């Protein structure tokens, strides 16, 4: 007898044949998919402990978000009106004003948002620029995801320059300055690996995540060729130590990269943070040469709408590209349907060509392609026998999704995360009829609200919470924007 049988739905498998099965079914046992096929046939072969009737619904693989940020869920909209200074505002906040409890509260809110949008696996960088100096941050975030019941990839690693890096810790209840050396950051990341990698019955994984693959140049923007010239001793040291640590623990690597960094990293071919065990986010401004390097090394790329990354050039040259949310701050949700449409629209506008990225390719980029980027396509990303039973079920009997035909078009053109009805992770129903079954959502949201408001008070972030700009055509400011200073520098 199987544990669970989903029947009478339209199944979009994303398997090798890209089957779309009308009146389809999915049989699940032991947390894995047993078979996908015709509803009548599977019902006859697989009597189940529980059967879910999916008439009028769409059964799809659980969505995969290969890049997002822990912490962002509790600072949504803060500093959103000053994007050129946004990183200079939120990074000091993360490095000097967050407490350990903040990370647990943020984990609850972000895991619930992802779950209700059909995301069953999400990568979470601990802060904007990663913090690994206190392992409790990542471990508290993982604890929340474990309780909610979806999969999380904790992304921890060394911060960008300067090293040592000043941080403020609040364990005693008051701010205490520390200067954290590079090796301490590596040790903190290793502590997270030892405590969390493979925990929660395998739902929690850890990837090693330096802030960028070449720390000596601009970490958030393309660098021109006359400035991105040669690797420094610090660049080479970071690459070597990250590679050594990844080999020691058998970890995959995730990082950001921008124009100039890929070409520079390739100068140290032995330790370059490039290859099939790595996925790089952003890649804005990469040259043709750098795209060729990604293709040659088998490096995966993940893209969130908002920058001029040459994703069409990458895909045409065989680079695996996934779409991510980069969520959830300052202006975007953990909704991969919306992010995919934004990415498609951006390419249509950039290239003046509305034939680019049809809906089938878009859906691959948030399922199987994203799973490949994470090195997990043997386990997730499609509905196939033997894979983990990670499933999202969409309610199609709604005005904006009717008529129920050309379902991939309908989903990628009109669906949003709020259309997800039921979610299954490792064969367990964790949300049914939009009700989360694993945690009390109201209590969790109350906890998140309290921690967010406490952070605003500690860090003085009220100055970065601006009005909506009624009647204005262009956002202007009546005084300079001042990023928060560390509490011990005030």
DOVEXRO-209596 format. One line per 2 residues: number of its first residue (from 1); for each residue x, y, z of C-alpha. Coordinates in steps of 0.05 Angstrom, whole numbers, plus 32768, in hexadecimal, padded with zeros to 4 digits. Layout:
! DOVEXRO-209596
NUM = X:Y:Z  ... .
//
This chain:
! DOVEXRO-209596
1 = 8000:8000:8000  8019:8046:7FEF .
3 = 8018:807F:8021  7FF7:80B3:7FF3 .
5 = 7FD6:80B4:7FAF  7FC7:80F4:7F89 .
7 = 7F91:80E8:7F56  7F69:8109:7F1E .
9 = 7F97:8145:7F16  7FBD:8160:7EDB .
11 = 8005:814B:7EE7  8040:8173:7ECB .
13 = 8079:8143:7ED6  80B6:8169:7EBB .
15 = 80D3:8123:7EB1  8100:8113:7E75 .
17 = 80C4:810E:7E48  80A4:814D:7E65 .
19 = 8061:8128:7E6C  8021:814D:7E7B .
21 = 7FEE:811A:7E93  7FA5:812A:7E93 .
23 = 7F7E:8106:7EC9  7FC2:80F2:7EE6 .
25 = 7FD9:80D6:7F28  8016:80D3:7F54 .
27 = 8022:8098:7F83  804F:80A5:7FC0 .
29 = 806E:8076:7FF3  80A7:807E:8024 .
31 = 80AF:80C7:8013  80BD:80B9:7FC9 .
33 = 8095:80B5:7F89  8083:806E:7F75 .
35 = 8063:807D:7F32  8044:80B5:7F09 .
37 = 800E:80A3:7ED7  7FC5:809B:7EC5 .
39 = 7F96:80A5:7F00  7F6B:8067:7EF5 .
41 = 7FA8:803A:7EEB  7FCD:8052:7F29 .
43 = 7F8F:804F:7F55  7F87:8006:7F42 .
45 = 7FD0:7FF5:7F4F  7FDE:801F:7F8D .
47 = 7FAB:801D:7FC5  7FBF:8055:7FF4 .
49 = 7FB9:8069:803C  7FA2:80AE:8024 .
51 = 7F87:80C5:7FE1  7F83:810E:7FCD .
53 = 7F52:811D:7F95  7F72:8152:7F69 .
55 = 7F3A:8160:7F38  7F41:81A5:7F1B .
57 = 7F87:81AA:7F36  7FCD:81AA:7F19 .
59 = 8002:817B:7F37  8049:8194:7F2E .
61 = 808E:8188:7F4C  809C:81B1:7F8A .
63 = 80BD:81F2:7F74  8108:81FD:7F81 .
65 = 8123:8240:7F95  816F:823B:7F8D .
67 = 817F:8280:7FAA  815F:82AA:7FE0 .
69 = 8173:82CC:8021  8166:82BC:806A .
71 = 8156:82FB:808F  8134:831F:8055 .
73 = 80EF:8308:8069  80F1:8334:80A7 .
75 = 810D:8372:8086  80DE:8374:804A .
77 = 80D6:83BA:802B  8109:83DB:805A .
79 = 8136:8407:802F  8111:83F1:7FF0 .
81 = 810C:8439:7FD9  8158:8443:7FD9 .
83 = 8171:8407:7FAF  81B6:8424:7FA2 .
85 = 81C2:8424:7FED  819A:83E6:7FFF .
87 = 81D5:83B7:800B  81F8:83ED:8034 .
89 = 81BB:83F0:8061  81A7:83A7:806A .
91 = 81EE:838A:806F  8201:83B3:80AD .
93 = 81BD:83A1:80C9  81CB:8357:80C1 .
95 = 8212:835E:80DC  8204:8388:8119 .
97 = 81BB:8385:812F  819D:833F:8126 .
99 = 8195:830E:815F  8194:82C3:815E .
101 = 8149:82C3:8169  8140:82EF:812C .
103 = 8159:82B7:80FF  8127:8284:811B .
105 = 80ED:82B5:8111  8104:82C5:80CB .
107 = 810A:827B:80BB  80C2:8270:80CF .
109 = 80A8:82A9:80A4  80D3:8299:8067 .
111 = 80C5:824E:8069  807A:825B:806E .
113 = 807B:828C:8034  80A2:825B:8009 .
115 = 8075:8222:801C  8035:8248:800A .
117 = 8054:8259:7FC6  8062:8210:7FB6 .
119 = 80AD:8213:7FC3  80C4:81D2:7FE3 .
121 = 810F:81DF:7FE0  812E:8223:7FED .
123 = 8175:823C:7FF4  8180:826F:802B .
125 = 81BF:829A:8030  81C6:82AE:8079 .
127 = 81C1:82FB:8071  81D0:8324:8033 .
129 = 821B:831A:8039  8220:82D6:805C .
131 = 822A:82D2:80A7  824B:8293:80C1 .
133 = 826D:82B0:80FF  8233:8298:812B .
135 = 821A:8252:8116  81DB:825D:813F .
137 = 81C1:828C:8109  81BE:8256:80D3 .
139 = 81AA:8220:8105  816E:8248:811E .
141 = 8158:8255:80D6  815E:820A:80C7 .
143 = 8136:81FA:8106  80FC:8224:80EC .
145 = 80FE:8204:80A7  80FF:81BF:80C8 .
147 = 80C1:81D0:80EF  809C:81EB:80B3 .
149 = 80B1:81AD:808C  80D1:81C5:804B .
151 = 8118:81BB:8033  814C:81F0:803F .
153 = 8193:81F9:8026  81BA:8222:8058 .
155 = 81ED:824D:8034  8225:8261:8063 .
157 = 826C:8278:8058  829F:82B0:805D .
159 = 8288:82F8:8058  82A7:8328:8027 .
161 = 82E3:8354:8036  82FD:836F:8063 .
163 = 8318:8336:808D  8314:8335:80C8 .
165 = 82CC:834C:80C3  82AB:8374:80FC .
167 = 826A:8358:8117  823D:8366:8152 .
169 = 8222:832C:817C  81E7:8331:81AC .
171 = 81EB:82EF:81D3  81F2:8314:8215 .
173 = 81B7:8342:8204  81E4:837D:81F5 .
175 = 820F:838C:81B8  8256:8371:81B9 .
177 = 8288:837E:8181  82B1:8346:8164 .
179 = 82E2:8344:812B  82DA:8302:8106 .
181 = 8315:82E7:80DF  830C:82C1:809E .
183 = 831E:827E:80BE  82E9:828A:80F4 .
185 = 82B5:8292:80BD  82CB:8250:809F .
187 = 82C8:822F:80E4  8282:824B:80EF .
189 = 826B:8230:80AC  8288:81EC:80BE .
191 = 8263:81ED:8100  8222:81F6:80D9 .
193 = 8234:81BD:80AB  8243:818F:80E5 .
195 = 8203:81A0:810A  81D0:81A7:80D1 .
197 = 81E6:8186:8090  81B7:814C:8083 .
199 = 818B:815B:80BF  813F:815B:80C1 .
201 = 813E:8118:809D  816A:8135:8067 .
203 = 8140:8173:805A  8176:81A2:8072 .
205 = 81B7:81A9:804A  81F1:81D8:804E .
207 = 8217:81F8:8013  8257:8220:801B .
209 = 824A:8268:8006  827F:829E:8003 .
211 = 8261:82E2:7FF4  827F:82E5:7FAE .
213 = 82B0:82BA:7F88  82E3:82F3:7F84 .
215 = 82DF:831F:7FC3  8311:8355:7FAD .
217 = 82E2:8376:7F7B  829D:8394:7F81 .
219 = 8271:835F:7FA1  822F:8378:7F86 .
221 = 823C:8394:7F41  8262:8385:7F01 .
223 = 82AB:8399:7F00  82CA:83B3:7EC0 .
225 = 8305:838F:7EA1  8336:83C6:7EB3 .
227 = 8325:83BB:7EFD  8319:8370:7EFC .
229 = 8360:835E:7EEA  8384:832D:7F17 .
231 = 8373:8303:7F54  838E:831C:7F96 .
233 = 83AD:82F1:7FCC  836C:82F6:7FF3 .
235 = 8343:82DF:7FB5  8370:82A2:7FAE .
237 = 836E:8292:7FF8  8322:8294:7FFA .
239 = 831B:8267:7FBE  834D:8235:7FD9 .
241 = 832E:8232:801F  82E7:822E:8005 .
243 = 82FC:81F5:7FD7  8320:81D1:800F .
245 = 82E5:81D7:803E  82B3:81C1:8009 .
247 = 82DD:8183:7FFA  82E5:8173:8044 .
249 = 8299:8172:8050  8284:815E:8009 .
251 = 825C:819E:8000  8243:81C3:7FC4 .
253 = 8254:820D:7FBD  8227:8249:7FAF .
255 = 823C:8291:7FA5  822E:82D2:7F80 .
257 = 8255:82E8:7F42  8255:8325:7F17 .
259 = 827A:833B:7ED8  82C5:8336:7EDF .
261 = 82C3:8304:7F18  82BA:82C5:7EED .
263 = 82F6:82D7:7EC1  8320:82E8:7EFD .
265 = 830D:82A8:7F23  8321:827F:7EE7 .
267 = 8369:8297:7EEF  8370:8265:7F29 .
269 = 8355:8227:7F05  8368:81F8:7F3E .
271 = 833D:821C:7F72  830D:8246:7F49 .
273 = 82C7:8248:7F65  82AC:8230:7F23 .
275 = 8294:81EB:7F0F  825A:81BA:7F10 .
277 = 8257:81BB:7F5C  8249:8206:7F5D .
279 = 820F:8233:7F4C  821A:827D:7F45 .
281 = 81E5:82B2:7F4F  81DC:82F3:7F28 .
283 = 8215:82F1:7EF4  8201:8337:7EDD .
285 = 822B:8353:7EA5  8253:8315:7E95 .
287 = 8279:8318:7E54  8275:82E4:7E1D .
289 = 82B8:82CA:7E35  829E:82C1:7E7B .
291 = 8260:829D:7E62  828F:826E:7E3C .
293 = 82B3:8261:7E7E  8273:824F:7EA1 .
295 = 8262:821F:7E68  82A8:8201:7E67 .
297 = 82A9:81F5:7EB2  8262:81DC:7EB8 .
299 = 8250:8212:7EEA  8206:821C:7EF8 .
301 = 81E6:8261:7EF9  81A9:827B:7F1E .
303 = 8185:82B9:7F08  8154:82E8:7F2A .
305 = 8133:831F:7F00  8152:8363:7F09 .
307 = 8195:8362:7EE6  81B4:835C:7EA1 .
309 = 81CD:8315:7EA7  81D9:82F5:7E62 .
311 = 81AD:82B9:7E71  819B:82AC:7E29 .
313 = 81E4:82A9:7E15  81F0:827A:7E50 .
315 = 81B7:824B:7E40  81CA:8249:7DF6 .
317 = 8210:8234:7E09  81F8:81FC:7E38 .
319 = 81FC:821F:7E7B  81C5:8207:7EAA .
321 = 819D:8245:7EC0  8167:8245:7EF6 .
323 = 8139:827E:7F0B  8139:8291:7F55 .
325 = 8113:82C1:7F81  8150:82E1:7FA3 .
327 = 8119:82ED:7FD6  80FC:830D:7FFB .
329 = 8118:8352:8000  8114:838A:7FF1 .
331 = 80DC:8384:7FBE  80D0:833C:7FAA .
333 = 80AA:8301:7FC7  80BB:82B7:7FCB .
335 = 808F:82AB:7F8F  80B2:8287:7F57 .
337 = 8077:828D:7F27  807B:82D9:7F2B .
339 = 80C7:82D9:7F28  80C7:82AD:7EEA .
341 = 8097:82DC:7EC7  80C2:8318:7EDA .
343 = 80FF:82F5:7EBE  80DB:82E4:7E7E .
345 = 80C0:832B:7E76  8105:8349:7E82 .
347 = 8123:831E:7E4A  80EA:8332:7E1C .
349 = 80F8:837B:7E29  8144:8375:7E26 .
351 = 8143:8350:7DE3  8102:836D:7DC6 .
353 = 80EC:8325:7DB9  80AE:8307:7DD8 .
355 = 80BF:82C1:7DC0  80F5:82B7:7DF4 .
357 = 80EE:8288:7E30  80AC:8265:7E22 .
359 = 8084:824C:7E5E  80A0:8205:7E5C .
361 = 80E7:821E:7E62  80D3:824E:7E99 .
363 = 80B4:8215:7EC1  80F3:81EB:7EB8 .
365 = 811C:8225:7ED4  80F7:8222:7F17 .
367 = 80F4:81D7:7F1C  8125:81A7:7EFB .
369 = 8158:81DC:7EE6  8159:81F8:7F2C .
371 = 8161:81B2:7F49  819D:81A8:7F1A .
373 = 81BC:81E9:7F32  81B8:81CD:7F79 .
375 = 81D4:8189:7F63  8192:8169:7F7A .
377 = 8170:8158:7F38  8176:810E:7F49 .
379 = 8148:811B:7F85  811A:8156:7F75 .
381 = 8102:8183:7F3D  80D4:8152:7F18 .
383 = 809E:811F:7F26  80BF:80DC:7F17 .
385 = 80C2:8098:7F37  80F8:8095:7F6C .
387 = 80FD:80DF:7F78  80EB:8102:7FB9 .
389 = 80A0:810E:7FBD  80A3:815A:7FBC .
391 = 8062:8171:7F9C  8039:81B1:7F95 .
393 = 7FF0:81B0:7F82  7FD0:81EE:7F63 .
395 = 7F86:81FE:7F64  7F74:820B:7F1C .
397 = 7F29:8216:7F26  7F31:8261:7F2C .
399 = 7F1D:8299:7EFE  7F64:82AC:7EEA .
401 = 7F77:8264:7EDC  7F39:8251:7EB5 .
403 = 7F33:8231:7E82  7F5F:81F8:7E9A .
405 = 7F85:81EA:7E5A  7FCD:81F7:7E42 .
407 = 7FDD:81EE:7E8C  8027:8201:7E89 .
409 = 8015:8241:7E65  7FDD:824E:7E97 .
411 = 800B:8242:7ED2  8046:826B:7EB9 .
413 = 801C:82A4:7E9D  7FE8:82AC:7ED4 .
415 = 7FF5:8283:7F13  8012:829F:7F53 .
417 = 802B:827F:7F92  7FE8:828A:7FB2 .
419 = 7FC9:8258:7F82  7FEF:821F:7FA4 .
421 = 7FBB:81F5:7FC8  7FE2:81BA:7FE6 .
423 = 802C:81AC:7FF0  804E:8169:7FFD .
425 = 8097:8163:8013  80B9:811E:8017 .
427 = 8074:80FF:8011  8057:8126:804C .
429 = 801E:8157:8043  8037:8197:8064 .
431 = 8001:81C6:8047  7FBA:81B4:8035 .
433 = 7F86:81E4:8019  7FB8:821C:8027 .
435 = 7FBB:820B:8071  8001:81FC:808C .
437 = 7FFD:81BD:80B5  8040:81BE:80D8 .
439 = 8042:8200:80FE  8010:8233:8118 .
441 = 8016:8268:80E2  7FF6:829F:810B .
443 = 8026:8294:8146  8062:8290:8117 .
445 = 804E:82D1:80F4  8045:82F4:8137 .
447 = 808A:82DE:814C  80A7:82F8:810A .
449 = 8083:833A:8112  80A0:8344:8159 .
451 = 80E7:8333:8143  80E3:8361:8106 .
453 = 80CB:839C:812E  8100:8390:8164 .
455 = 8135:8391:812D  811B:83D3:8112 .
457 = 8120:83F0:8157  8166:83D6:8165 .
459 = 8183:83EB:8122  815E:842D:811A .
461 = 8140:8416:80D8  8103:8443:80DD .
463 = 8128:8477:80B4  8128:8446:807A .
465 = 80DD:8439:807C  80C4:846E:804C .
467 = 807E:8483:8037  8060:8468:7FF6 .
469 = 806E:84A7:7FCD  8027:84BD:7FC0 .
471 = 8022:84E8:7F82  806C:84E4:7F72 .
473 = 8087:84D1:7F2F  80CE:84C7:7F49 .
475 = 80E6:84B4:7F8E  810E:84EB:7FAF .
477 = 8129:84F5:7FF5  812B:8531:8023 .
479 = 816B:851B:8047  81A6:84ED:8039 .
481 = 819D:84A3:8045  81CC:848D:807E .
483 = 81D9:8442:8085  81D6:8428:80CD .
485 = 8217:8429:80F4  822C:83F2:8123 .
487 = 8212:83FE:816A  8259:8404:8185 .
489 = 826A:843A:8151  8231:8469:8163 .
//
